[in-house]
Amino acid sequence: MFKELNPLLHSELRLAVMSLLLSVEEADFVYIRQQTGATAGNLSVQIDKLSKAGYVEVIKTFKGKMPCTVCKITPCGVDAFEEYVEALKTYIKM
């Protein structure tokens, strides 16, 4: 039987952000934007959705006088991603 896919993670950009954050300790907004090819506005909205779900921690700081947004995946986010991957495997029959 097919398992339900997490609709929050089923978005291409949110899935890309989560995949990226799994492979690093933390990443700043500019790096994530460069890696995903997303616009700043769209990326901001998607990170906000992941943050509200508790999947990503957003830390806003400054580098000198420039604002800097850093994102980290949370333990809840890691669990959600792993569950998503396991659910996706039910759609792939070998």
ABEGO torsion letter per residue (X at the ends): XBBBBBAAAABAAAAAAAAAAAABABBBAAAAAAAAGBBAAAAAAAAAAAAAAGABBBBBBBBEABBBBBBBBBAAAAAAAAAAAAAAAAABBX
